[in-house]
Amino acid sequence: FYLGDNINESAEVADLPLSSLTYVVFKTETTGFKPAAGDDILAIAGVKVVNQRILSDESFQSLVNPYRPIPEGSVRFHGITNDAVKGKPPIKVVLQEFESFAGDAVLVGHNAGFDMQFIKKMEEKATVYFENNILDILLLAAVVDEERAEHTLEGMSQSLGGNIKG
């Protein structure tokens, strides 16, 4: 559970129940696992949740053109091909749109720290800065259910009776 860098604001948010917060559940897809080694964002998606209700009409989804070939190993993982991103906007445009969509909502993700590394890497280029509070479901699950051997999104979904659709 990470609450961002603004300690005063974070302390106020940390005292609020999740049900009272507006948040954006988000996910990125990338060319690989190492932003410092040059891997890039290929897609960002998110949906807004207000008053514990998913606002399906307030969602965000965009492919990103990395302007370089996508490694075959990455394509096998997420299915995003070079043809799929051809003609799509660059990360600068997509991050500006995602920042506008998210506003000051809490950003929620499974292993959100991973996604945020990629977003933070591109903030200066996109001239946007995400100061949102972050809720990392992976870290929260590890604290709440420390007996579980793994906390994959798929495993957590199955244990709660859910099904992840690709």
C-alpha positions as CSV (number, residue, x, y, z in Angstrom):
1,F,0.0,0.0,0.0
2,Y,1.7,3.2,-1.2
3,L,0.2,6.5,-0.6
4,G,2.3,8.8,-2.8
5,D,4.8,11.4,-1.8
6,N,2.5,14.1,-0.4
7,I,2.6,13.1,3.2
8,N,-0.1,15.5,4.5
9,E,-2.5,14.7,1.8
10,S,-1.7,11.0,2.1
11,A,-2.4,11.0,5.8
12,E,-5.8,12.4,5.2
13,V,-6.6,9.9,2.4
14,A,-5.2,7.0,4.5
15,D,-7.8,7.7,7.2
16,L,-10.7,7.5,4.8
17,P,-12.6,4.2,4.0
18,L,-12.0,2.9,0.4
19,S,-15.7,3.1,-0.1
20,S,-15.6,6.9,0.1
21,L,-12.8,7.4,-2.4
22,T,-12.8,7.9,-6.1
23,Y,-10.3,5.7,-7.7
24,V,-9.1,4.4,-11.0
25,V,-8.3,0.8,-11.4
26,F,-5.6,0.6,-14.0
27,K,-3.1,-1.6,-15.9
28,T,-0.3,-1.2,-18.3
29,E,1.1,-3.6,-20.9
30,T,4.8,-3.2,-21.8
31,T,7.5,-4.3,-24.1
32,G,9.3,-6.0,-21.2
33,F,9.9,-5.9,-17.5
34,K,12.7,-3.3,-17.2
35,P,11.9,0.4,-17.8
36,A,15.5,1.4,-16.9
37,A,16.8,-0.9,-19.7
38,G,14.6,0.8,-22.3
39,D,11.3,-1.2,-22.1
40,D,8.2,1.0,-22.9
41,I,4.5,1.1,-22.3
42,L,2.4,-0.4,-25.1
43,A,-1.1,0.0,-23.6
44,I,-2.8,1.7,-20.6
45,A,-6.3,0.9,-19.5
46,G,-8.4,2.1,-16.5
47,V,-11.9,2.3,-15.2
48,K,-13.3,4.8,-12.6
49,V,-14.9,3.6,-9.4
50,V,-17.1,6.1,-7.4
51,N,-19.1,5.2,-4.3
52,Q,-18.1,1.6,-4.8
53,R,-19.7,1.5,-8.3
54,I,-17.7,0.8,-11.4
55,L,-18.5,3.5,-13.9
56,S,-18.2,1.4,-17.1
57,D,-19.0,4.5,-19.2
58,E,-15.9,6.2,-17.6
59,S,-13.1,4.1,-18.8
60,F,-9.8,4.6,-20.5
61,Q,-8.1,2.4,-23.0
62,S,-5.3,3.2,-25.4
63,L,-2.6,1.4,-27.3
64,V,0.8,3.2,-27.5
65,N,3.2,3.2,-30.5
66,P,6.7,2.6,-29.0
67,Y,8.2,3.5,-32.4
68,R,10.4,0.3,-32.2
69,P,9.7,-3.4,-32.7
70,I,7.9,-5.2,-29.9
71,P,9.9,-8.3,-28.7
72,E,8.3,-11.6,-29.7
73,G,8.4,-12.8,-26.1
74,S,6.3,-9.8,-25.1
75,V,3.8,-10.4,-27.9
76,R,3.3,-14.0,-26.7
77,F,2.6,-12.6,-23.2
78,H,0.0,-9.9,-24.0
79,G,-0.8,-10.4,-27.6
80,I,-0.1,-6.8,-28.7
81,T,1.6,-6.9,-32.0
82,N,3.6,-4.3,-34.1
83,D,0.6,-4.1,-36.5
84,A,-1.7,-3.3,-33.5
85,V,0.3,-0.3,-32.5
86,K,1.0,1.0,-36.0
87,G,-0.5,4.5,-36.3
88,K,-1.4,4.7,-32.6
89,P,-0.4,7.8,-30.6
90,P,3.0,8.1,-28.8
91,I,3.3,7.7,-25.0
92,K,3.4,11.5,-24.6
93,V,-0.1,11.9,-25.9
94,V,-1.5,8.8,-24.2
95,L,0.0,9.8,-20.7
96,Q,-1.5,13.2,-21.1
97,E,-4.9,11.7,-21.8
98,F,-4.6,9.2,-19.0
99,E,-3.6,11.9,-16.5
100,S,-6.6,14.0,-17.6
101,F,-8.9,10.9,-17.2
102,A,-7.5,9.9,-13.7
103,G,-7.4,13.4,-12.3
104,D,-6.7,13.2,-8.6
105,A,-8.3,9.8,-8.1
106,V,-6.4,7.1,-6.2
107,L,-4.7,4.8,-8.7
108,V,-5.3,1.1,-7.9
109,G,-3.5,-1.7,-9.5
110,H,-2.1,-5.2,-9.0
111,N,1.6,-4.7,-8.7
112,A,1.0,-1.0,-9.3
113,G,4.6,-0.2,-8.4
114,F,5.6,-2.0,-11.6
115,D,3.2,0.0,-13.7
116,M,4.2,3.3,-12.0
117,Q,7.9,2.7,-12.8
118,F,7.0,2.9,-16.5
119,I,4.7,5.9,-16.0
120,K,7.2,7.8,-13.9
121,K,9.9,7.1,-16.5
122,M,7.9,9.0,-19.1
123,E,6.4,11.8,-17.1
124,E,8.9,14.5,-18.0
125,K,8.7,13.6,-21.7
126,A,4.9,13.8,-21.5
127,T,5.0,16.9,-19.3
128,V,2.6,15.4,-16.8
129,Y,3.3,14.4,-13.3
130,F,1.3,11.8,-11.4
131,E,1.0,12.8,-7.8
132,N,-1.9,10.5,-7.2
133,N,-2.1,8.2,-4.2
134,I,-1.4,4.6,-5.1
135,L,-3.0,1.5,-3.8
136,D,-1.1,-1.7,-4.7
137,I,-3.4,-4.7,-4.5
138,L,-0.5,-7.1,-4.6
139,L,1.1,-5.5,-1.5
140,L,-2.3,-5.3,0.2
141,A,-3.0,-8.9,-0.5
142,A,0.4,-10.0,0.9
143,V,-0.4,-8.1,4.2
144,V,-4.0,-9.3,4.5
145,D,-3.4,-12.9,3.5
146,E,0.3,-13.6,4.3
147,E,-0.4,-17.4,4.5
148,R,-1.1,-17.5,0.7
149,A,2.0,-18.7,-1.2
150,E,1.4,-16.5,-4.2
151,H,-0.7,-13.4,-4.9
152,T,-1.0,-13.5,-8.6
153,L,-4.0,-11.6,-10.0
154,E,-5.3,-14.9,-11.5
155,G,-4.9,-16.8,-8.2
156,M,-6.6,-14.1,-6.1
157,S,-9.4,-13.8,-8.6
158,Q,-10.1,-17.6,-8.5
159,S,-10.0,-17.7,-4.7
160,L,-12.7,-15.0,-4.6
161,G,-14.8,-16.8,-7.2
162,G,-13.9,-14.5,-10.1
163,N,-12.7,-15.0,-13.6
164,I,-10.2,-12.8,-15.5
165,K,-11.1,-12.1,-19.0
166,G,-8.4,-11.4,-21.5
